[in-house]
Amino acid sequence: MAARISSMGARSVFAASTSAIAMRPAARNFHATSRSLADATAALPIRKPVGAFRGGLLGFLLGSTLAGGGVYGYALRDYKASNDLLTEDIYALQAACQRLNAYVKTLEDKMDAAERKRK
């Protein structure tokens, strides 16, 4: 008896699914008519070329930015070179001042020694 119920239930499910398939509309065919093709080509947006003004402005900005970067790099290298030379000259001047200070100190010591001998 259980086998009859299950077989009847399976038949009813199969019948319901086949009747649902029969009731569905036919599958859509993928083809185009000349009228639908004409409508599809008319709907495409028209591409506008990049105008000379926009291209010129973009080129000017790009060129001036690159030129400014090059000038900045050149100025930075020049500043570093001049700063290194100036620092080197300051150290040389400091060494010369220290030597002159030591020389004057030895002269003063000799003058003091000479004055003590006179007394």
MIDOSE-1310 file (N, C-alpha, C; in nm, 2 decimals, decimal comma, always signed):
residues 119
maar	+0,08/-0,12/+0,00/+0,00/+0,00/+0,00/+0,09/+0,13/+0,00; +0,19/+0,12/+0,08/+0,28/+0,24/+0,08/+0,35/+0,26/-0,05; +0,37/+0,15/-0,13/+0,43/+0,16/-0,26/+0,33/+0,23/-0,36; +0,21/+0,20/-0,34/+0,11/+0,26/-0,43/+0,09/+0,41/-0,40
issm	+0,10/+0,45/-0,28/+0,08/+0,59/-0,24/+0,20/+0,67/-0,30; +0,32/+0,61/-0,28/+0,44/+0,68/-0,32/+0,45/+0,69/-0,48; +0,40/+0,58/-0,54/+0,40/+0,58/-0,69/+0,30/+0,68/-0,74; +0,18/+0,69/-0,68/+0,08/+0,78/-0,72/+0,13/+0,92/-0,69
gars	+0,19/+0,94/-0,58/+0,24/+1,08/-0,55/+0,35/+1,12/-0,65; +0,44/+1,03/-0,69/+0,54/+1,06/-0,79/+0,48/+1,09/-0,93; +0,37/+1,01/-0,96/+0,30/+1,04/-1,09/+0,24/+1,18/-1,09; +0,18/+1,21/-0,98/+0,11/+1,34/-0,98/+0,21/+1,46/-0,98
vfaa	+0,32/+1,44/-0,92/+0,43/+1,54/-0,92/+0,48/+1,56/-1,07; +0,50/+1,44/-1,13/+0,55/+1,44/-1,27/+0,45/+1,50/-1,36; +0,33/+1,48/-1,34/+0,22/+1,53/-1,43/+0,21/+1,68/-1,41; +0,22/+1,73/-1,28/+0,22/+1,87/-1,26/+0,33/+1,94/-1,32
stsa	+0,45/+1,88/-1,32/+0,57/+1,95/-1,38/+0,56/+1,95/-1,53; +0,51/+1,85/-1,59/+0,49/+1,85/-1,74/+0,39/+1,95/-1,78; +0,28/+1,96/-1,70/+0,17/+2,05/-1,74/+0,22/+2,20/-1,72; +0,31/+2,22/-1,63/+0,37/+2,36/-1,61/+0,46/+2,39/-1,72
iamr	+0,53/+2,30/-1,78/+0,62/+2,32/-1,89/+0,53/+2,35/-2,01; +0,42/+2,28/-2,03/+0,34/+2,29/-2,14/+0,27/+2,43/-2,14; +0,25/+2,49/-2,02/+0,18/+2,62/-2,01/+0,28/+2,73/-2,03; +0,41/+2,71/-2,02/+0,50/+2,82/-2,04/+0,50/+2,87/-2,18
paar	+0,53/+3,00/-2,20/+0,54/+3,05/-2,33/+0,67/+3,00/-2,40; +0,67/+3,00/-2,53/+0,78/+2,95/-2,61/+0,91/+3,03/-2,57; +1,02/+2,97/-2,58/+1,15/+3,04/-2,56/+1,17/+3,15/-2,66; +1,23/+3,26/-2,61/+1,25/+3,37/-2,70/+1,36/+3,34/-2,80
nfha	+1,34/+3,37/-2,92/+1,44/+3,35/-3,03/+1,53/+3,48/-3,03; +1,66/+3,45/-3,05/+1,75/+3,56/-3,05/+1,78/+3,60/-3,20; +1,70/+3,68/-3,25/+1,73/+3,73/-3,39/+1,69/+3,88/-3,39; +1,74/+3,95/-3,48/+1,71/+4,09/-3,49/+1,65/+4,13/-3,63
tsrs	+1,56/+4,21/-3,63/+1,50/+4,26/-3,76/+1,58/+4,39/-3,80; +1,56/+4,43/-3,92/+1,62/+4,55/-3,96/+1,57/+4,67/-3,88; +1,45/+4,67/-3,84/+1,39/+4,78/-3,77/+1,46/+4,79/-3,63; +1,47/+4,67/-3,56/+1,53/+4,68/-3,43/+1,68/+4,71/-3,43
lada	+1,75/+4,67/-3,54/+1,89/+4,71/-3,56/+1,90/+4,86/-3,58; +1,81/+4,92/-3,66/+1,81/+5,06/-3,68/+1,79/+5,14/-3,55; +1,70/+5,09/-3,47/+1,67/+5,16/-3,34/+1,79/+5,15/-3,25; +1,86/+5,03/-3,25/+1,98/+5,01/-3,17/+2,09/+5,10/-3,21
taal	+2,12/+5,12/-3,34/+2,23/+5,20/-3,38/+2,20/+5,35/-3,35; +2,07/+5,39/-3,36/+2,04/+5,53/-3,33/+2,05/+5,57/-3,19; +2,04/+5,47/-3,10/+2,05/+5,50/-2,96/+2,19/+5,52/-2,90; +2,29/+5,48/-2,98/+2,43/+5,49/-2,93/+2,47/+5,64/-2,92
pirk	+2,53/+5,68/-2,82/+2,57/+5,82/-2,80/+2,68/+5,86/-2,90; +2,68/+5,98/-2,94/+2,78/+6,03/-3,04/+2,91/+6,07/-2,96; +3,02/+6,01/-2,99/+3,15/+6,05/-2,92/+3,20/+6,18/-2,96; +3,23/+6,26/-2,87/+3,28/+6,39/-2,90/+3,43/+6,38/-2,89
pvga	+3,50/+6,44/-2,99/+3,65/+6,43/-2,98/+3,70/+6,53/-2,87; +3,81/+6,50/-2,82/+3,87/+6,59/-2,72/+3,91/+6,72/-2,79; +3,86/+6,83/-2,74/+3,88/+6,96/-2,81/+4,02/+7,00/-2,80; +4,06/+7,09/-2,89/+4,19/+7,15/-2,89/+4,22/+7,23/-2,76
frgg	+4,11/+7,30/-2,71/+4,13/+7,38/-2,59/+4,16/+7,29/-2,47; +4,08/+7,18/-2,46/+4,10/+7,10/-2,34/+4,24/+7,03/-2,35; +4,27/+6,98/-2,47/+4,40/+6,91/-2,49/+4,52/+7,01/-2,47; +4,50/+7,13/-2,52/+4,61/+7,23/-2,51/+4,62/+7,27/-2,36
llgf	+4,51/+7,28/-2,29/+4,52/+7,32/-2,15/+4,59/+7,21/-2,07; +4,55/+7,09/-2,10/+4,61/+6,97/-2,03/+4,76/+6,96/-2,06; +4,79/+6,98/-2,18/+4,94/+6,98/-2,22/+5,01/+7,09/-2,15; +4,96/+7,21/-2,15/+5,02/+7,32/-2,08/+5,05/+7,30/-1,94
llgs	+4,94/+7,25/-1,87/+4,96/+7,22/-1,73/+5,06/+7,11/-1,70; +5,06/+7,00/-1,78/+5,15/+6,90/-1,77/+5,30/+6,95/-1,79; +5,31/+7,02/-1,90/+5,45/+7,08/-1,93/+5,50/+7,17/-1,83; +5,41/+7,26/-1,78/+5,46/+7,36/-1,68/+5,49/+7,29/-1,55
tlag	+5,41/+7,18/-1,52/+5,44/+7,10/-1,39/+5,58/+7,03/-1,40; +5,60/+6,97/-1,52/+5,73/+6,91/-1,54/+5,85/+7,01/-1,54; +5,83/+7,12/-1,61/+5,93/+7,22/-1,61/+5,96/+7,28/-1,47; +5,85/+7,30/-1,39/+5,87/+7,35/-1,26/+5,94/+7,25/-1,17
ggvy	+5,91/+7,12/-1,19/+5,98/+7,02/-1,11/+6,13/+7,01/-1,15; +6,16/+7,03/-1,28/+6,30/+7,03/-1,32/+6,38/+7,15/-1,26; +6,31/+7,27/-1,26/+6,37/+7,39/-1,21/+6,39/+7,37/-1,06; +6,29/+7,32/-0,99/+6,30/+7,29/-0,85/+6,42/+7,20/-0,81
gyal	+6,44/+7,09/-0,89/+6,55/+7,00/-0,87/+6,68/+7,07/-0,89; +6,69/+7,15/-1,00/+6,82/+7,23/-1,03/+6,85/+7,33/-0,92; +6,74/+7,40/-0,88/+6,77/+7,50/-0,77/+6,81/+7,43/-0,64; +6,75/+7,32/-0,61/+6,79/+7,24/-0,49/+6,93/+7,19/-0,49
rdyk	+6,97/+7,14/-0,61/+7,11/+7,10/-0,62/+7,21/+7,21/-0,62; +7,17/+7,33/-0,68/+7,26/+7,44/-0,67/+7,27/+7,50/-0,53; +7,16/+7,50/-0,46/+7,16/+7,55/-0,32/+7,25/+7,46/-0,23; +7,24/+7,33/-0,25/+7,32/+7,23/-0,18/+7,47/+7,25/-0,20
asnd	+7,50/+7,27/-0,33/+7,64/+7,29/-0,37/+7,69/+7,42/-0,31; +7,62/+7,53/-0,32/+7,66/+7,66/-0,26/+7,67/+7,65/-0,11; +7,58/+7,58/-0,05/+7,58/+7,57/+0,10/+7,70/+7,49/+0,15; +7,73/+7,38/+0,07/+7,85/+7,30/+0,11/+7,98/+7,39/+0,09
llte	+7,99/+7,47/-0,01/+8,11/+7,56/-0,03/+8,11/+7,66/+0,08; +8,00/+7,72/+0,12/+8,00/+7,82/+0,22/+8,04/+7,76/+0,36; +7,99/+7,64/+0,38/+8,02/+7,57/+0,51/+8,17/+7,54/+0,51; +8,23/+7,50/+0,40/+8,37/+7,47/+0,39/+8,45/+7,60/+0,41
diya	+8,41/+7,71/+0,36/+8,48/+7,84/+0,38/+8,47/+7,88/+0,52; +8,36/+7,86/+0,59/+8,34/+7,90/+0,73/+8,44/+7,82/+0,81; +8,45/+7,69/+0,79/+8,54/+7,61/+0,87/+8,69/+7,65/+0,84; +8,72/+7,68/+0,72/+8,85/+7,73/+0,69/+8,88/+7,86/+0,76
lqaa	+8,79/+7,96/+0,76/+8,80/+8,08/+0,83/+8,81/+8,06/+0,98; +8,74/+7,97/+1,04/+8,75/+7,94/+1,18/+8,89/+7,88/+1,22; +8,94/+7,79/+1,13/+9,07/+7,74/+1,15/+9,18/+7,85/+1,15; +9,16/+7,94/+1,05/+9,26/+8,05/+1,04/+9,25/+8,14/+1,16
cqrl	+9,13/+8,17/+1,21/+9,12/+8,25/+1,33/+9,18/+8,18/+1,45; +9,16/+8,05/+1,46/+9,22/+7,98/+1,58/+9,38/+7,99/+1,57; +9,43/+7,97/+1,45/+9,58/+7,98/+1,43/+9,63/+8,12/+1,47; +9,55/+8,22/+1,42/+9,60/+8,36/+1,45/+9,59/+8,39/+1,60
nayv	+9,48/+8,33/+1,66/+9,47/+8,35/+1,81/+9,58/+8,29/+1,88; +9,62/+8,17/+1,84/+9,73/+8,10/+1,90/+9,86/+8,17/+1,88; +9,88/+8,23/+1,76/+10,00/+8,30/+1,73/+10,01/+8,43/+1,81; +9,90/+8,50/+1,83/+9,90/+8,62/+1,91/+9,92/+8,59/+2,05
ktle	+9,87/+8,48/+2,10/+9,89/+8,44/+2,24/+10,04/+8,41/+2,27; +10,11/+8,34/+2,17/+10,25/+8,31/+2,19/+10,33/+8,44/+2,19; +10,29/+8,54/+2,10/+10,36/+8,67/+2,10/+10,34/+8,74/+2,23; +10,22/+8,74/+2,29/+10,20/+8,81/+2,41/+10,28/+8,74/+2,53
dkmd	+10,29/+8,61/+2,52/+10,37/+8,54/+2,62/+10,51/+8,58/+2,61; +10,56/+8,59/+2,49/+10,70/+8,63/+2,47/+10,73/+8,77/+2,52; +10,63/+8,86/+2,49/+10,64/+9,00/+2,53/+10,64/+9,01/+2,69; +10,55/+8,93/+2,75/+10,55/+8,93/+2,90/+10,68/+8,87/+2,95
aaer	+10,74/+8,77/+2,89/+10,87/+8,72/+2,93/+10,98/+8,82/+2,92; +10,97/+8,89/+2,81/+11,08/+9,00/+2,78/+11,07/+9,11/+2,88; +10,94/+9,15/+2,92/+10,93/+9,26/+3,01/+10,97/+9,21/+3,15; +10,95/+9,09/+3,19/+10,99/+9,04/+3,32/+11,15/+9,04/+3,33
krk	+11,21/+9,01/+3,22/+11,36/+9,01/+3,22/+11,41/+9,15/+3,24; +11,35/+9,25/+3,19/+11,40/+9,39/+3,21/+11,39/+9,43/+3,35; +11,30/+9,39/+3,42/+11,28/+9,43/+3,56/+11,37/+9,36/+3,65
